[in-house]
Amino acid sequence: MEKIKVVQYGCGKMAKYTLRYLYEHGAQIVGAIDVNPQVVGMDVGDYAGLGLKTGVLISDDTDKVLDECQADVAIVTLFSFIGDIYDHVEKCVRRGIHVITTCEEAIYPWTTAAAPINKLDTLAKETGCTITGSGMQDIFWINMVAMVASGCNKIEKIKGTYSYNVEDYGLALEKAHGCGLTPEEFEAQIAHPETLQGITVEEETIGKVYGPDDGDQCDWWITGEPNTEFHVVKPATVEHTCATVVNRIPSLLCAPAGYVTCDQLDPLCYLTYPMEYHL
């Protein structure tokens, strides 16, 4: 079986993990893209701490990399909103390269970025590739919550609290979490508190610079019959995000062409074999 060929699009902190996880799970890393002069020209092996030279250098020439690397999949780890990653995703999709991204809005963009997503969906169907969003929320804020909720008879409210260290992500998430908005603006632009079924969904996202005793949170409470709660104690959000993205690649490649949200993909699984054996 042929190795799955992957290009890393965006080489920030997350990429150090995705590249190592790709290598450890048998993917063939065929390209890496970034514009940061501090990393451009570095061998991927040195950048990701693989302990070896790969011969793949981080490049700021996106078109050259995408034209020459013959990638099956691009992992896009750039920004939080569809509008900011659109051109980058389009470059991949026009070449028939499947895309999986950590962009937060990409997890379910049909209601918040319908116009650009419809364009990408149409283009992906024309070129025969699939686009999806994944990360920590894929498992810990969506699928895990849905699974626990399916063990309840009646649900009145679902509340989740999660936190992150801004030093891990920088100011890229500032806009995504509504920093600087008035309560009225936040309610209108970001908050959508009640479902059509009448269940109230309340989520609290905390971003701050951590002290030595701080850690990420992932806490959930389901009010109903019966009341239920579960917690992931100090989850490693960055590592979970990157591992989820890498483990999602086989289900991405098995999905129909177009923009497919993670709830429509095959169930996630831990890659016990090199990832090409999971297709």
Secondary structure, DSSP 8 states (H G I E B T S, - for coil): ----EEEEE--SHHHHHHHHHHHHTT-EEEEEE---TTTTT-BHHHHTT-SS--S-BEES-HHHHHHHS--SEEEE-S-SSHHHHHHHHHHHHHTT-EEEE--GGGGS-TTTSHHHHHHHHHHHHHHT-EEEE-SHIIIIIIIHHHHHHTT-SEEEEEEEEEEEEHHHHGGGGTTTTTTT--HHHHHHHT---B-TTS-EEEEEEEEE---TT----EEEEEEEES-EEEE-SS--HHHHHHHHHHHHHHHHHHS-SEE--GGGS-------S-GGGG-
